[in-house]
Amino acid sequence: MAIKTFVITLRPLNPYYFGGYHTFGEEGRQYYVKSLLLPQQTSLLGLLRYVLLKQRGLLKHSNNNPENVQLIGTNGFNEIKGLNNYGAIQSISPVFILKNNSTALLPQTKDWFIMVEGDSKRIECVQMDWDNKLMQGCSEKYHRSLPWLTLDGKPFTDKYSKARLWVANDGITTYQEMYQDTYTAHSGVQNGVFYVRKQTGNTKNGEIIEHQDDSFYIQDDSFYIQDYYNLVEGFQFAFYLELDTDVFEWDRTKDILPFGGEQSMFELNVFEPEQCSFATDFEKLFESAIFQHQAQRTKNALLLTSDAYLSLDVLNCVDFAITDCVPFNYLKYQADHDYSKANISPAIKQRQIQLVERGSIFYADDLSNLIGKLNNPAWQQIGYNHYKQLITKK
């Protein structure tokens, strides 16, 4: 086995739609649906398996074909606590944003908030006073000391919204998430990475009924709004791939492929990390220091650098957390699935759950129990449950 690391980039050629829970259809019908900003890691895995089969000319073969099994493994993602067999694909990293093939971006910690005072707007990191015992009146069973939260010395209130920032691996540049046509830089934050494109109409899931006089109406109240996203010019998706080159060698390192819920077109490129002047793997690409605030956190913290599968009892492992969730589902195709029809063949929807979103931050004096819950090989192998420890200097 000869394992080699590659950087895979995906540049959207038109607005894209990555589905979550809310899709058009009979089950849980929705008339306003919104794409996810990022592709699911399971979708990236499926795309890679499709590309490998395509380059070998094996798309029309059954998955049970020995060549297919050697190339892409026997089945899709299985959340057992152990590594899965994906053939030549050994692992993939969390997806990140790449600018101009040189600078990588990840979401900043979620403890940054927007302060608006009159016409001024600035971004501040929330400060925590752990000596303020807010929970002393609770019973011993539920007692926990919560911090007193402040922004720029002022008590924290719900009028402050999360900043949703993306930080570059140079440790200097920070971007707001969404691009604005008219934007005034504040707190040194650059304009956004993503922009939205809305589509409205009245044909999704509806039937056009035509009259004899050539007029028509739409049956079944089928007016809809659909939000697509795209990346600002110069930005693209990227992730690391560990590949067994004894099983597969790239015939082509560039391709145009359909990807996503609406079959948007993407340009795929394959690089070796040295070609991008990159770190050799994802964990080295982003140093913990770029997520540290100049006013040192007073308690050890753990940052999710990918979405993560965690059970609710994780809150018993930490003192405090600032989090969001993101919908997740994955599809399991039948054993004889034809990958040449990957986007129209029947599939079994296996799971619909909520993952803890990347950028979420957990605080605790001892992070070992939380780390134990995150260290799940099945999820980490495909780019979930990755993290950075932000250790307080004593």
C-alpha positions, 0 to 999 in steps of 0.5 A: 500500500502506497498512501499519497496525499492530494489536495482536491479543489471544487470551483462552482461554475454556476450557483449551487444547491446542497440540500439538507432537511428542507427539500421539495417533495411529498415528505415534509413539503417545503415551499421555501428551501435554502441550500447549505453553504458547504457540501456534506462530507458524505457527498464529497466521498460519493463524488470521489468514488464516482470520479475514480470509477469514471476514470477507470471506465467502470461506471456501468459495472455493478458495485459487486464487480471485483474491480469496483470493490478494489477501487471504491470499497463495498459500501458507503458511509457506515457510522460504526465505531471503526474505519470503513473500507472505501477502496483506494480512498483512505480518508478525506479531510474537512472541506475548507475554502481556498482563495487563489490556490494559496490561502485557506479559510475556516470558520472563526470561533463562534464567540465573536459577536457584532456590536451595533451602536448608532451608525457604528458596527464592530466585532468583539470576542465575548469575555468570560468572568468565571469567578461570578457564581451565577448558579449557586442557588441550584441544587448540588446535582445540577450545580455548575458555575456559569461565566458572566459574559461581557462584550467590550466591558458591557454585559452581554445581551441577546441583541448581539448576533454571532459574527459568522467569520472566516479566518485565513491560515495566515493568521492575519485576514478575516472575512465575513461569511456573506458578501454584500454589494455595498460594504464598509469594512469594520474591525478589519474584517473583509467582505464576504466569501459566499453570495446568495441567488434567489429563484422564485416560481410556481412549478416545483411539485405543481402541475401545470393545467392547460385550458382549451383557450391556451390559458393555464393555472398551477395546481396544488399551491406550488409557489416556491422560493429557493436559495442557491449559493455561489462563491465570490470569484477567487474562492473555491472549495478544497479538501485533502485526500489520502489515496492508495496509489497502488490501487489508483493513479490519476489519469486526469487531474482536471474535470468538469462534473455535476454535483449537488442537489440541482446538478450544478457544474463544478470544475475539479482539480487535483494537486499535490500539496507542494504545488499549492505551497500547502501544509502536508495535511489538514491538521497542520494547515491551521495552527491553533494560534490563529483562533486565539483572541488577543485577550487570552481566554481564561479557560481551556477551550476546544474548537470544532474545525469540522461539523461533529457528531456528538450526543447530548450528554456531551454537555456534561463534559464541559463547563460552557459552550457556544454552538450551532447545529447543521442538518445532516443526512446520508443516503445508502444505495442498493448493493447493485447501484449503478454509479452512472445514474448516481443522481436518479437511481433509488436510494435509501435515506438512512439518517436525519440528524443534527450535527454540531456546526464547525466553529462551535467552541467548548470550555472546560478545565479538563477537555479529555472527556470531550475529546474521547467522544469526538475521537470516532474513527468512522466519522473522522475518516470522512472529515467529521469530528475534527478539532483544535485544542486552544489551551490557556497559558497558565 
